[in-house]
Each structure stands twice: as C-alpha cells, then as structure tokens.
Amino acid sequence: MFKRRISVLLLFTLFCANLSALARQTTLAAPPATAQRAERATPTPDPNDPVQRIRDEGLNRSRVMQTLSYLSDVIGPRLTGSPQMKRANEWTRDSLASWGLVNAKLEPWGPFGRGWSLKRFSAEVVEPQAFPLIAYPKAWSQGLGSGPLVAEVVYIDAKDAAELQKYKGQLRGKIVLASSMREVKAHFEPEATRLTEKELLDMANAPDPATRPQQQGRYRSPEMRAALRFSAQKLNFFQQEGAALVVDAGRGDGGTLFVQGASVPQPVPAD
C-alpha cells in the first residue's frame, strides 16, 4: 500500500512537471507568433509610391547642405534687386534643370525700387592707436566715392533736440557716433544651445499666429513717439550740418552684427 502511494505521488509529480514544461514552451513560442503577425501587418513599401520615393531621396541622397553652402558661402548675402540676387536666381534655375525638372525658368515681377550691392568696405581707427573695427554699411546707404574717408570722430551725447544745438557748426566732414554707449558683457556660456524635447513639442503645438490677438498701440506710447521724433530730428540735424558719416551701435555681440537698411532723413513727425 505504501509503495502504491509512492508510485501515485511520483506520477503526479511527473505530470505537474510536464505541465510546467509545456507552459514554458507555449510562453516561449508566443513571441515568434507575435512577430509573424507584426510582419504580416506591415506592408512592403511600394517603390513607385511618390511619398516613399520622396522619403528615399531625402534620407539617402539629400543635397540640402550642399545647396545651402553654395547659396550662403559662395553667392553670399543678397538683397532684392541686387546682382547677387540675380546670380542666386540663375543658379537655382540651372540647378533645378540639372536635377531633371522641366521648364525651370525665371519670371519677371515688379516694379521694384533701386537695387544695392556692397563691393568693398573696411573700417579702422588710425589715431592715436591703429586697430580694425567690426562694421558694415547699412543696405541702400550712399557710397563714399573713389577714395577712403579719413575724418575726426565726434560722439553725440544728446538726449533731446535742445542738446543737439551745442554741436551746431561742429560736424561738417566729421564721422558722427550717434548711438549711446552700451555695456559689452563677457560671455561665459556657449552661444549655441540645443532645444529640449519639450521646447520642440511646444513649438510644434504653438497656435496659429493669425489667431493670436493683435497688439494695439505698441508704437503709440508717448515714450515711443518721443523716441521716433528725436531720431528723425537727429538725422535731419546731421544732414543739415554736413556730417560725412553716421555710425550707429550694432545689434549683436562677439563679433556678430545684424545690419538692416539705412535710414533716410524724413520730415519730423508731429506729436
């Protein structure tokens, strides 16, 4: 009787062991079945699908950096109506044609005002100690003629039209520093930063700018109107006094300047 019970117990133990092994085999076999279902669910890309062809061209044969380098480094900056713009337009047309596009051509538009281009410019202090300056002419500013301009520098420290009068009769043929002095701080952090995933997501989910409420009266505050009026008064005063050149402080730092169009003397706006 005792031997029979031991035999039954052994059979039951073997039966349970076989069930555990079967369960493990079933569990281990499940991933291949899942992978097979995933393979069946993913269709093979159609090589003639335009979207797939565009993706393949962009991911495997992109010329974005070569195109950007040629337009930025070889042709360089260009204003509307300038020779550099004409050269960039013609290069773009020829490049598109070489890539197989049909009927790539330039189309006229306009009218537009005068073009402007920079042939050559350099600036430096010559006395009492010579050193080069980081400076650039503003777009559409007048040229200096055939030779360099060498002149005394006058700093205009005027806060209103009344203070301008103390410089009357002193600016003819001079180089005028027209902006207030600004503090130039040392940079201890890298100039370039990488956006985080959250910042990129916020940019992607930003609302349409057309739906944002418009700011009314941003340039109509008394302080802003006074600043615009004084700026016009200064330009007119410099022109009337015969200043040879007007220099403004640039926006930017670390040797990088952001240059915009030149300002032309205009009638002083009313209050």
PyRosetta script that sets phi, psi and omega in degrees:
from pyrosetta import init, pose_from_sequence

init()
pose = pose_from_sequence("MFKRRISVLLLFTLFCANLSALARQTTLAAPPATAQRAERATPTPDPNDPVQRIRDEGLNRSRVMQTLSYLSDVIGPRLTGSPQMKRANEWTRDSLASWGLVNAKLEPWGPFGRGWSLKRFSAEVVEPQAFPLIAYPKAWSQGLGSGPLVAEVVYIDAKDAAELQKYKGQLRGKIVLASSMREVKAHFEPEATRLTEKELLDMANAPDPATRPQQQGRYRSPEMRAALRFSAQKLNFFQQEGAALVVDAGRGDGGTLFVQGASVPQPVPAD")
pose.set_psi(1, -39.6)
pose.set_omega(1, -179.5)
pose.set_phi(2, -67.8)
pose.set_psi(2, -40.8)
pose.set_omega(2, 178.0)
pose.set_phi(3, -64.5)
pose.set_psi(3, -37.0)
pose.set_omega(3, 179.7)
pose.set_phi(4, -63.9)
pose.set_psi(4, -40.2)
pose.set_omega(4, 179.7)
pose.set_phi(5, -66.0)
pose.set_psi(5, -38.0)
pose.set_omega(5, 178.3)
pose.set_phi(6, -64.6)
pose.set_psi(6, -39.8)
pose.set_omega(6, 179.3)
pose.set_phi(7, -63.8)
pose.set_psi(7, -43.7)
pose.set_omega(7, 179.4)
pose.set_phi(8, -62.9)
pose.set_psi(8, -41.1)
pose.set_omega(8, 179.6)
pose.set_phi(9, -63.9)
pose.set_psi(9, -41.3)
pose.set_omega(9, 178.1)
pose.set_phi(10, -64.2)
pose.set_psi(10, -41.6)
pose.set_omega(10, 178.3)
pose.set_phi(11, -62.9)
pose.set_psi(11, -40.0)
pose.set_omega(11, 179.9)
pose.set_phi(12, -66.4)
pose.set_psi(12, -39.0)
pose.set_omega(12, 178.6)
pose.set_phi(13, -65.6)
pose.set_psi(13, -43.3)
pose.set_omega(13, 177.5)
pose.set_phi(14, -63.5)
pose.set_psi(14, -38.0)
pose.set_omega(14, 179.2)
pose.set_phi(15, -63.8)
pose.set_psi(15, -43.4)
pose.set_omega(15, 178.8)
pose.set_phi(16, -65.1)
pose.set_psi(16, -39.9)
pose.set_omega(16, 178.7)
pose.set_phi(17, -62.2)
pose.set_psi(17, -41.2)
pose.set_omega(17, 178.8)
pose.set_phi(18, -64.3)
pose.set_psi(18, -37.9)
pose.set_omega(18, 177.5)
pose.set_phi(19, -63.3)
pose.set_psi(19, -41.4)
pose.set_omega(19, 179.4)
pose.set_phi(20, -64.3)
pose.set_psi(20, -42.1)
pose.set_omega(20, 178.5)
pose.set_phi(21, -63.8)
pose.set_psi(21, -40.7)
pose.set_omega(21, 178.7)
pose.set_phi(22, -63.7)
pose.set_psi(22, -40.6)
pose.set_omega(22, 178.8)
pose.set_phi(23, -63.8)
pose.set_psi(23, -40.1)
pose.set_omega(23, 178.9)
pose.set_phi(24, -66.0)
pose.set_psi(24, -39.8)
pose.set_omega(24, 178.3)
pose.set_phi(25, -64.0)
pose.set_psi(25, -40.2)
pose.set_omega(25, 179.1)
pose.set_phi(26, -65.4)
pose.set_psi(26, -40.5)
pose.set_omega(26, 179.6)
pose.set_phi(27, -66.5)
pose.set_psi(27, -42.3)
pose.set_omega(27, 179.3)
pose.set_phi(28, -69.0)
pose.set_psi(28, -26.9)
pose.set_omega(28, -179.2)
pose.set_phi(29, -80.7)
pose.set_psi(29, -14.2)
pose.set_omega(29, -176.0)
pose.set_phi(30, -65.9)
pose.set_psi(30, -43.7)
pose.set_omega(30, -178.6)
pose.set_phi(31, -57.9)
pose.set_psi(31, -43.6)
pose.set_omega(31, 177.1)
pose.set_phi(32, -58.4)
pose.set_psi(32, -37.9)
pose.set_omega(32, 178.5)
pose.set_phi(33, -64.9)
pose.set_psi(33, -40.9)
pose.set_omega(33, 178.1)
pose.set_phi(34, -64.5)
pose.set_psi(34, -41.6)
pose.set_omega(34, 179.0)
pose.set_phi(35, -63.6)
pose.set_psi(35, -39.3)
pose.set_omega(35, 178.5)
pose.set_phi(36, -63.6)
pose.set_psi(36, -40.0)
pose.set_omega(36, 178.8)
pose.set_phi(37, -65.4)
pose.set_psi(37, -37.2)
pose.set_omega(37, 178.9)
pose.set_phi(38, -65.5)
pose.set_psi(38, -38.8)
pose.set_omega(38, 178.2)
pose.set_phi(39, -65.4)
pose.set_psi(39, -39.9)
pose.set_omega(39, 178.8)
pose.set_phi(40, -68.1)
pose.set_psi(40, -29.8)
pose.set_omega(40, -177.9)
pose.set_phi(41, -78.1)
pose.set_psi(41, -21.7)
pose.set_omega(41, -179.2)
pose.set_phi(42, -93.3)
pose.set_psi(42, 111.6)
pose.set_omega(42, -178.5)
pose.set_phi(43, -74.1)
pose.set_psi(43, 153.6)
pose.set_omega(43, 175.8)
pose.set_phi(44, -73.2)
pose.set_psi(44, 127.8)
pose.set_omega(44, -178.6)
pose.set_phi(45, -59.1)
pose.set_psi(45, 138.8)
pose.set_omega(45, 177.4)
pose.set_phi(46, -80.7)
pose.set_psi(46, 117.8)
pose.set_omega(46, -177.7)
pose.set_phi(47, -64.5)
pose.set_psi(47, -17.0)
pose.set_omega(47, 178.8)
pose.set_phi(48, -94.4)
pose.set_psi(48, -1.0)
pose.set_omega(48, 178.2)
pose.set_phi(49, -68.3)
pose.set_psi(49, 123.9)
pose.set_omega(49, -178.3)
pose.set_phi(50, -57.1)
pose.set_psi(50, -38.3)
pose.set_omega(50, -179.6)
pose.set_phi(51, -64.3)
pose.set_psi(51, -44.0)
pose.set_omega(51, 178.7)
pose.set_phi(52, -65.0)
pose.set_psi(52, -36.9)
pose.set_omega(52, 179.1)
pose.set_phi(53, -67.6)
pose.set_psi(53, -39.1)
pose.set_omega(53, 177.4)
pose.set_phi(54, -65.6)
pose.set_psi(54, -43.7)
pose.set_omega(54, 178.1)
pose.set_phi(55, -61.5)
pose.set_psi(55, -43.9)
pose.set_omega(55, -179.5)
pose.set_phi(56, -64.0)
pose.set_psi(56, -41.6)
pose.set_omega(56, -179.9)
pose.set_phi(57, -65.4)
pose.set_psi(57, -42.9)
pose.set_omega(57, -178.0)
pose.set_phi(58, -71.2)
pose.set_psi(58, -36.6)
pose.set_omega(58, -176.2)
pose.set_phi(59, -83.4)
pose.set_psi(59, -28.0)
pose.set_omega(59, -173.1)
pose.set_phi(60, -112.5)
pose.set_psi(60, -22.0)
pose.set_omega(60, -177.8)
pose.set_phi(61, -136.0)
pose.set_psi(61, 36.9)
pose.set_omega(61, -177.9)
pose.set_phi(62, -68.8)
pose.set_psi(62, 141.3)
pose.set_omega(62, 174.4)
pose.set_phi(63, -121.1)
pose.set_psi(63, 27.4)
pose.set_omega(63, -177.6)
pose.set_phi(64, -61.4)
pose.set_psi(64, -48.5)
pose.set_omega(64, -175.7)
pose.set_phi(65, -68.8)
pose.set_psi(65, -37.2)
pose.set_omega(65, 177.4)
pose.set_phi(66, -65.0)
pose.set_psi(66, -41.2)
pose.set_omega(66, 178.6)
pose.set_phi(67, -65.4)
pose.set_psi(67, -45.8)
pose.set_omega(67, 179.5)
pose.set_phi(68, -62.0)
pose.set_psi(68, -41.4)
pose.set_omega(68, -179.3)
pose.set_phi(69, -63.9)
pose.set_psi(69, -41.9)
pose.set_omega(69, -178.2)
pose.set_phi(70, -67.6)
pose.set_psi(70, -44.0)
pose.set_omega(70, -179.2)
pose.set_phi(71, -67.5)
pose.set_psi(71, -35.6)
pose.set_omega(71, -174.6)
pose.set_phi(72, -88.1)
pose.set_psi(72, -40.8)
pose.set_omega(72, -172.3)
pose.set_phi(73, -96.5)
pose.set_psi(73, -36.5)
pose.set_omega(73, -177.1)
pose.set_phi(74, -87.6)
pose.set_psi(74, -56.1)
pose.set_omega(74, 178.6)
pose.set_phi(75, -76.8)
pose.set_psi(75, -43.5)
pose.set_omega(75, 173.3)
pose.set_phi(76, 85.0)
pose.set_psi(76, -170.4)
pose.set_omega(76, -178.0)
pose.set_phi(77, -59.8)
pose.set_psi(77, 149.0)
pose.set_omega(77, -177.5)
pose.set_phi(78, -152.4)
pose.set_psi(78, 135.8)
pose.set_omega(78, 176.7)
pose.set_phi(79, -102.6)
pose.set_psi(79, 159.2)
pose.set_omega(79, 176.0)
pose.set_phi(80, -60.0)
pose.set_psi(80, 130.1)
pose.set_omega(80, 179.1)
pose.set_phi(81, 83.6)
pose.set_psi(81, 6.6)
pose.set_omega(81, -177.8)
pose.set_phi(82, -94.9)
pose.set_psi(82, 160.3)
pose.set_omega(82, 175.3)
pose.set_phi(83, -59.1)
pose.set_psi(83, -34.2)
pose.set_omega(83, 178.5)
pose.set_phi(84, -65.5)
pose.set_psi(84, -36.3)
pose.set_omega(84, 177.0)
pose.set_phi(85, -65.2)
pose.set_psi(85, -41.8)
pose.set_omega(85, 177.8)
pose.set_phi(86, -61.1)
pose.set_psi(86, -42.8)
pose.set_omega(86, 179.4)
pose.set_phi(87, -65.3)
pose.set_psi(87, -40.5)
pose.set_omega(87, 178.9)
pose.set_phi(88, -66.0)
pose.set_psi(88, -40.2)
pose.set_omega(88, 178.8)
pose.set_phi(89, -63.5)
pose.set_psi(89, -44.0)
pose.set_omega(89, -179.3)
pose.set_phi(90, -67.4)
pose.set_psi(90, -39.6)
pose.set_omega(90, 177.9)
pose.set_phi(91, -64.3)
pose.set_psi(91, -39.9)
pose.set_omega(91, 178.5)
pose.set_phi(92, -63.6)
pose.set_psi(92, -44.7)
pose.set_omega(92, 177.8)
pose.set_phi(93, -59.6)
pose.set_psi(93, -47.7)
pose.set_omega(93, -178.6)
pose.set_phi(94, -65.0)
pose.set_psi(94, -37.2)
pose.set_omega(94, 179.5)
pose.set_phi(95, -66.2)
pose.set_psi(95, -43.9)
pose.set_omega(95, 178.5)
pose.set_phi(96, -61.1)
pose.set_psi(96, -40.2)
pose.set_omega(96, 178.5)
pose.set_phi(97, -65.6)
pose.set_psi(97, -38.1)
pose.set_omega(97, 179.7)
pose.set_phi(98, -69.3)
pose.set_psi(98, -22.2)
pose.set_omega(98, 177.7)
pose.set_phi(99, -85.1)
pose.set_psi(99, -1.6)
pose.set_omega(99, 175.5)
pose.set_phi(100, 104.5)
pose.set_psi(100, 1.5)
pose.set_omega(100, 178.4)
pose.set_phi(101, -73.4)
pose.set_psi(101, 142.0)
pose.set_omega(101, -176.4)
pose.set_phi(102, -97.9)
pose.set_psi(102, 140.1)
pose.set_omega(102, 174.4)
pose.set_phi(103, 66.1)
pose.set_psi(103, 34.2)
pose.set_omega(103, 172.7)
pose.set_phi(104, -73.0)
pose.set_psi(104, 122.8)
pose.set_omega(104, -174.9)
pose.set_phi(105, -153.9)
pose.set_psi(105, 165.7)
pose.set_omega(105, 175.5)
pose.set_phi(106, -97.0)
pose.set_psi(106, 138.2)
pose.set_omega(106, 179.2)
pose.set_phi(107, -118.0)
pose.set_psi(107, 136.5)
pose.set_omega(107, -179.2)
pose.set_phi(108, -70.9)
pose.set_psi(108, 154.3)
pose.set_omega(108, 175.4)
pose.set_phi(109, -153.0)
pose.set_psi(109, 170.9)
pose.set_omega(109, 178.2)
pose.set_phi(110, 133.2)
pose.set_psi(110, -163.3)
pose.set_omega(110, 6.1)
pose.set_phi(111, -75.8)
pose.set_psi(111, 161.2)
pose.set_omega(111, 177.7)
pose.set_phi(112, -135.0)
pose.set_psi(112, 158.3)
pose.set_omega(112, -178.2)
pose.set_phi(113, -73.5)
pose.set_psi(113, -157.5)
pose.set_omega(113, -176.5)
pose.set_phi(114, -70.3)
pose.set_psi(114, 145.5)
pose.set_omega(114, 171.3)
pose.set_phi(115, -83.0)
pose.set_psi(115, 173.0)
pose.set_omega(115, -179.5)
pose.set_phi(116, -156.3)
pose.set_psi(116, 137.8)
pose.set_omega(116, 177.1)
pose.set_phi(117, -145.1)
pose.set_psi(117, 152.2)
pose.set_omega(117, 179.8)
pose.set_phi(118, -103.0)
pose.set_psi(118, 118.0)
pose.set_omega(118, 179.2)
pose.set_phi(119, -86.3)
pose.set_psi(119, -47.6)
pose.set_omega(119, -177.7)
pose.set_phi(120, -163.8)
pose.set_psi(120, 142.3)
pose.set_omega(120, 177.6)
pose.set_phi(121, -158.3)
pose.set_psi(121, 141.7)
pose.set_omega(121, 171.2)
pose.set_phi(122, -154.5)
pose.set_psi(122, 152.8)
pose.set_omega(122, -179.7)
pose.set_phi(123, -141.2)
pose.set_psi(123, 142.5)
pose.set_omega(123, 178.1)
pose.set_phi(124, -157.4)
pose.set_psi(124, 153.6)
pose.set_omega(124, 172.2)
pose.set_phi(125, -85.2)
pose.set_psi(125, 134.3)
pose.set_omega(125, -177.4)
pose.set_phi(126, -109.4)
pose.set_psi(126, -20.3)
pose.set_omega(126, 179.1)
pose.set_phi(127, -144.4)
pose.set_psi(127, 148.2)
pose.set_omega(127, -5.5)
pose.set_phi(128, -79.1)
pose.set_psi(128, -13.4)
pose.set_omega(128, 177.7)
pose.set_phi(129, -129.6)
pose.set_psi(129, 128.3)
pose.set_omega(129, -176.8)
pose.set_phi(130, -82.0)
pose.set_psi(130, 132.9)
pose.set_omega(130, 173.4)
pose.set_phi(131, -160.5)
pose.set_psi(131, 149.5)
pose.set_omega(131, -178.1)
pose.set_phi(132, -76.3)
pose.set_psi(132, 155.5)
pose.set_omega(132, 177.4)
pose.set_phi(133, -114.8)
pose.set_psi(133, 145.3)
pose.set_omega(133, 172.6)
pose.set_phi(134, -91.9)
pose.set_psi(134, 103.2)
pose.set_omega(134, -175.5)
pose.set_phi(135, -151.8)
pose.set_psi(135, 155.0)
pose.set_omega(135, 179.3)
pose.set_phi(136, -143.1)
pose.set_psi(136, 144.0)
pose.set_omega(136, 176.2)
pose.set_phi(137, -69.5)
pose.set_psi(137, 146.5)
pose.set_omega(137, 173.7)
pose.set_phi(138, -75.3)
pose.set_psi(138, 146.4)
pose.set_omega(138, -179.2)
pose.set_phi(139, -59.2)
pose.set_psi(139, 140.3)
pose.set_omega(139, 179.6)
pose.set_phi(140, 68.3)
pose.set_psi(140, 14.7)
pose.set_omega(140, 173.7)
pose.set_phi(141, -78.3)
pose.set_psi(141, 157.1)
pose.set_omega(141, -177.4)
pose.set_phi(142, -75.7)
pose.set_psi(142, 144.1)
pose.set_omega(142, 177.5)
pose.set_phi(143, -71.7)
pose.set_psi(143, 168.2)
pose.set_omega(143, -177.5)
pose.set_phi(144, -96.0)
pose.set_psi(144, 1.8)
pose.set_omega(144, -178.4)
pose.set_phi(145, 96.0)
pose.set_psi(145, -157.5)
pose.set_omega(145, -173.2)
pose.set_phi(146, -84.0)
pose.set_psi(146, -23.5)
pose.set_omega(146, -175.7)
pose.set_phi(147, -120.3)
pose.set_psi(147, 169.7)
pose.set_omega(147, 179.0)
pose.set_phi(148, -71.6)
pose.set_psi(148, 156.8)
pose.set_omega(148, 176.8)
pose.set_phi(149, -100.9)
pose.set_psi(149, 120.4)
pose.set_omega(149, 175.4)
pose.set_phi(150, -120.9)
pose.set_psi(150, 116.6)
pose.set_omega(150, -174.3)
pose.set_phi(151, -152.5)
pose.set_psi(151, 163.0)
pose.set_omega(151, 175.6)
pose.set_phi(152, -72.2)
pose.set_psi(152, 148.2)
pose.set_omega(152, -178.7)
pose.set_phi(153, -103.3)
pose.set_psi(153, 135.1)
pose.set_omega(153, 178.6)
pose.set_phi(154, -123.9)
pose.set_psi(154, 124.8)
pose.set_omega(154, 177.3)
pose.set_phi(155, -92.7)
pose.set_psi(155, 124.0)
pose.set_omega(155, -178.6)
pose.set_phi(156, -92.9)
pose.set_psi(156, 108.6)
pose.set_omega(156, 178.9)
pose.set_phi(157, -108.9)
pose.set_psi(157, 70.3)
pose.set_omega(157, -177.9)
pose.set_phi(158, -121.4)
pose.set_psi(158, 137.1)
pose.set_omega(158, -179.0)
pose.set_phi(159, -102.3)
pose.set_psi(159, -15.2)
pose.set_omega(159, 179.7)
pose.set_phi(160, -155.0)
pose.set_psi(160, 178.0)
pose.set_omega(160, -176.3)
pose.set_phi(161, -64.3)
pose.set_psi(161, -32.1)
pose.set_omega(161, 180.0)
pose.set_phi(162, -65.3)
pose.set_psi(162, -39.5)
pose.set_omega(162, -179.5)
pose.set_phi(163, -71.4)
pose.set_psi(163, -21.2)
pose.set_omega(163, 176.5)
pose.set_phi(164, -64.9)
pose.set_psi(164, -28.5)
pose.set_omega(164, -173.3)
pose.set_phi(165, -65.5)
pose.set_psi(165, -22.3)
pose.set_omega(165, 179.6)
pose.set_phi(166, -71.7)
pose.set_psi(166, -11.8)
pose.set_omega(166, 176.4)
pose.set_phi(167, -98.5)
pose.set_psi(167, 5.9)
pose.set_omega(167, -177.7)
pose.set_phi(168, -64.6)
pose.set_psi(168, 131.5)
pose.set_omega(168, -179.7)
pose.set_phi(169, 80.4)
pose.set_psi(169, 9.0)
pose.set_omega(169, -176.2)
pose.set_phi(170, -118.8)
pose.set_psi(170, 0.6)
pose.set_omega(170, -170.1)
pose.set_phi(171, -109.8)
pose.set_psi(171, -5.0)
pose.set_omega(171, -175.2)
pose.set_phi(172, -64.2)
pose.set_psi(172, 124.9)
pose.set_omega(172, 179.8)
pose.set_phi(173, 74.1)
pose.set_psi(173, 7.9)
pose.set_omega(173, -176.9)
pose.set_phi(174, -98.0)
pose.set_psi(174, 160.9)
pose.set_omega(174, 171.0)
pose.set_phi(175, -94.1)
pose.set_psi(175, 122.1)
pose.set_omega(175, -172.6)
pose.set_phi(176, -104.3)
pose.set_psi(176, 125.1)
pose.set_omega(176, 170.6)
pose.set_phi(177, -91.7)
pose.set_psi(177, 108.7)
pose.set_omega(177, -168.3)
pose.set_phi(178, -99.3)
pose.set_psi(178, -9.2)
pose.set_omega(178, -175.6)
pose.set_phi(179, -102.4)
pose.set_psi(179, 155.9)
pose.set_omega(179, 175.3)
pose.set_phi(180, -70.6)
pose.set_psi(180, 150.0)
pose.set_omega(180, 177.7)
pose.set_phi(181, -69.2)
pose.set_psi(181, 140.4)
pose.set_omega(181, 178.2)
pose.set_phi(182, -123.6)
pose.set_psi(182, 151.0)
pose.set_omega(182, 179.1)
pose.set_phi(183, -74.1)
pose.set_psi(183, 132.5)
pose.set_omega(183, 177.3)
pose.set_phi(184, -106.8)
pose.set_psi(184, 108.0)
pose.set_omega(184, -176.1)
pose.set_phi(185, -89.4)
pose.set_psi(185, 151.0)
pose.set_omega(185, 176.5)
pose.set_phi(186, -71.8)
pose.set_psi(186, 144.7)
pose.set_omega(186, 179.2)
pose.set_phi(187, -104.5)
pose.set_psi(187, 119.0)
pose.set_omega(187, 178.6)
pose.set_phi(188, -111.3)
pose.set_psi(188, -5.0)
pose.set_omega(188, 177.6)
pose.set_phi(189, -108.6)
pose.set_psi(189, 154.0)
pose.set_omega(189, 179.0)
pose.set_phi(190, -63.0)
pose.set_psi(190, 143.9)
pose.set_omega(190, -178.5)
pose.set_phi(191, -69.8)
pose.set_psi(191, -33.7)
pose.set_omega(191, -178.9)
pose.set_phi(192, -98.1)
pose.set_psi(192, 142.2)
pose.set_omega(192, 176.5)
pose.set_phi(193, -132.0)
pose.set_psi(193, 152.6)
pose.set_omega(193, 178.8)
pose.set_phi(194, -101.4)
pose.set_psi(194, 131.7)
pose.set_omega(194, -179.7)
pose.set_phi(195, -70.4)
pose.set_psi(195, 143.2)
pose.set_omega(195, 177.4)
pose.set_phi(196, -79.6)
pose.set_psi(196, 168.5)
pose.set_omega(196, 177.7)
pose.set_phi(197, -60.8)
pose.set_psi(197, -38.3)
pose.set_omega(197, 179.6)
pose.set_phi(198, -66.9)
pose.set_psi(198, -41.0)
pose.set_omega(198, 179.3)
pose.set_phi(199, -64.8)
pose.set_psi(199, -40.4)
pose.set_omega(199, 177.3)
pose.set_phi(200, -64.9)
pose.set_psi(200, -39.3)
pose.set_omega(200, 178.6)
pose.set_phi(201, -66.2)
pose.set_psi(201, -39.4)
pose.set_omega(201, 177.4)
pose.set_phi(202, -63.1)
pose.set_psi(202, -38.1)
pose.set_omega(202, 177.8)
pose.set_phi(203, -66.7)
pose.set_psi(203, -40.4)
pose.set_omega(203, -179.4)
pose.set_phi(204, -66.5)
pose.set_psi(204, -33.8)
pose.set_omega(204, -177.5)
pose.set_phi(205, -96.6)
pose.set_psi(205, 10.0)
pose.set_omega(205, -179.5)
pose.set_phi(206, -63.6)
pose.set_psi(206, 144.5)
pose.set_omega(206, 179.8)
pose.set_phi(207, -68.6)
pose.set_psi(207, 159.4)
pose.set_omega(207, 178.0)
pose.set_phi(208, -61.9)
pose.set_psi(208, 127.2)
pose.set_omega(208, -179.5)
pose.set_phi(209, -57.6)
pose.set_psi(209, -27.3)
pose.set_omega(209, -179.7)
pose.set_phi(210, -67.3)
pose.set_psi(210, -20.7)
pose.set_omega(210, -179.2)
pose.set_phi(211, -90.3)
pose.set_psi(211, -6.5)
pose.set_omega(211, -179.5)
pose.set_phi(212, -77.2)
pose.set_psi(212, 145.9)
pose.set_omega(212, 178.3)
pose.set_phi(213, -66.6)
pose.set_psi(213, 137.8)
pose.set_omega(213, -179.6)
pose.set_phi(214, -76.5)
pose.set_psi(214, 139.8)
pose.set_omega(214, 176.8)
pose.set_phi(215, -84.1)
pose.set_psi(215, 119.8)
pose.set_omega(215, -178.1)
pose.set_phi(216, -96.8)
pose.set_psi(216, 138.5)
pose.set_omega(216, 173.7)
pose.set_phi(217, 72.7)
pose.set_psi(217, 23.1)
pose.set_omega(217, -177.3)
pose.set_phi(218, -63.9)
pose.set_psi(218, -34.6)
pose.set_omega(218, -179.2)
pose.set_phi(219, -104.3)
pose.set_psi(219, 17.6)
pose.set_omega(219, -175.8)
pose.set_phi(220, -113.4)
pose.set_psi(220, 10.8)
pose.set_omega(220, 176.8)
pose.set_phi(221, -70.1)
pose.set_psi(221, 154.6)
pose.set_omega(221, 179.3)
pose.set_phi(222, -57.5)
pose.set_psi(222, -38.1)
pose.set_omega(222, -179.5)
pose.set_phi(223, -66.6)
pose.set_psi(223, -41.4)
pose.set_omega(223, 179.9)
pose.set_phi(224, -67.7)
pose.set_psi(224, -41.4)
pose.set_omega(224, 178.1)
pose.set_phi(225, -63.3)
pose.set_psi(225, -38.1)
pose.set_omega(225, 179.2)
pose.set_phi(226, -67.0)
pose.set_psi(226, -39.1)
pose.set_omega(226, 179.5)
pose.set_phi(227, -66.7)
pose.set_psi(227, -41.4)
pose.set_omega(227, 178.2)
pose.set_phi(228, -65.4)
pose.set_psi(228, -39.4)
pose.set_omega(228, 179.7)
pose.set_phi(229, -65.2)
pose.set_psi(229, -43.8)
pose.set_omega(229, -179.5)
pose.set_phi(230, -67.8)
pose.set_psi(230, -35.5)
pose.set_omega(230, 176.7)
pose.set_phi(231, -61.1)
pose.set_psi(231, -43.2)
pose.set_omega(231, 177.3)
pose.set_phi(232, -65.5)
pose.set_psi(232, -38.8)
pose.set_omega(232, 178.5)
pose.set_phi(233, -63.3)
pose.set_psi(233, -39.8)
pose.set_omega(233, 179.7)
pose.set_phi(234, -64.8)
pose.set_psi(234, -46.2)
pose.set_omega(234, -179.4)
pose.set_phi(235, -61.6)
pose.set_psi(235, -44.4)
pose.set_omega(235, 178.3)
pose.set_phi(236, -62.4)
pose.set_psi(236, -40.2)
pose.set_omega(236, -180.0)
pose.set_phi(237, -64.7)
pose.set_psi(237, -43.8)
pose.set_omega(237, 179.2)
pose.set_phi(238, -62.7)
pose.set_psi(238, -40.1)
pose.set_omega(238, 179.6)
pose.set_phi(239, -67.4)
pose.set_psi(239, -44.2)
pose.set_omega(239, -179.3)
pose.set_phi(240, -64.8)
pose.set_psi(240, -33.4)
pose.set_omega(240, -178.7)
pose.set_phi(241, -84.2)
pose.set_psi(241, -4.6)
pose.set_omega(241, 175.4)
pose.set_phi(242, 78.8)
pose.set_psi(242, 31.2)
pose.set_omega(242, 176.6)
pose.set_phi(243, -62.5)
pose.set_psi(243, 139.5)
pose.set_omega(243, -178.1)
pose.set_phi(244, -79.6)
pose.set_psi(244, -32.7)
pose.set_omega(244, -175.0)
pose.set_phi(245, -156.3)
pose.set_psi(245, 138.8)
pose.set_omega(245, 177.6)
pose.set_phi(246, -114.7)
pose.set_psi(246, 128.4)
pose.set_omega(246, -178.1)
pose.set_phi(247, -115.4)
pose.set_psi(247, 127.5)
pose.set_omega(247, 176.3)
pose.set_phi(248, -109.3)
pose.set_psi(248, 154.9)
pose.set_omega(248, 174.4)
pose.set_phi(249, -71.5)
pose.set_psi(249, 136.1)
pose.set_omega(249, -178.3)
pose.set_phi(250, -85.5)
pose.set_psi(250, 154.2)
pose.set_omega(250, 173.0)
pose.set_phi(251, -89.7)
pose.set_psi(251, 127.0)
pose.set_omega(251, -175.9)
pose.set_phi(252, 132.1)
pose.set_psi(252, 176.0)
pose.set_omega(252, -176.1)
pose.set_phi(253, -159.3)
pose.set_psi(253, 167.7)
pose.set_omega(253, 177.9)
pose.set_phi(254, 64.7)
pose.set_psi(254, 29.6)
pose.set_omega(254, -179.9)
pose.set_phi(255, 89.6)
pose.set_psi(255, -2.6)
pose.set_omega(255, 178.8)
pose.set_phi(256, -103.8)
pose.set_psi(256, 125.4)
pose.set_omega(256, 179.8)
pose.set_phi(257, -119.3)
pose.set_psi(257, 145.6)
pose.set_omega(257, 174.9)
pose.set_phi(258, -110.1)
pose.set_psi(258, 114.8)
pose.set_omega(258, -173.3)
pose.set_phi(259, -111.0)
pose.set_psi(259, 137.4)
pose.set_omega(259, 178.1)
pose.set_phi(260, -121.2)
pose.set_psi(260, -163.5)
pose.set_omega(260, -176.6)
pose.set_phi(261, -76.3)
pose.set_psi(261, 153.8)
pose.set_omega(261, 178.7)
pose.set_phi(262, -71.7)
pose.set_psi(262, 148.5)
pose.set_omega(262, 175.8)
pose.set_phi(263, -93.0)
pose.set_psi(263, 138.3)
pose.set_omega(263, 179.8)
pose.set_phi(264, -107.2)
pose.set_psi(264, 135.6)
pose.set_omega(264, 177.9)
pose.set_phi(265, -54.3)
pose.set_psi(265, 129.9)
pose.set_omega(265, -177.6)
pose.set_phi(266, -127.9)
pose.set_psi(266, 162.4)
pose.set_omega(266, 174.3)
pose.set_phi(267, -57.6)
pose.set_psi(267, 139.9)
pose.set_omega(267, -178.4)
pose.set_phi(268, -66.6)
pose.set_psi(268, 125.4)
pose.set_omega(268, -179.2)
pose.set_phi(269, -66.4)
pose.set_psi(269, 150.4)
pose.set_omega(269, 178.6)
pose.set_phi(270, -74.4)
pose.set_psi(270, 159.5)
pose.set_omega(270, 178.4)
pose.set_phi(271, -65.4)
pose.dump_pdb("model.pdb")
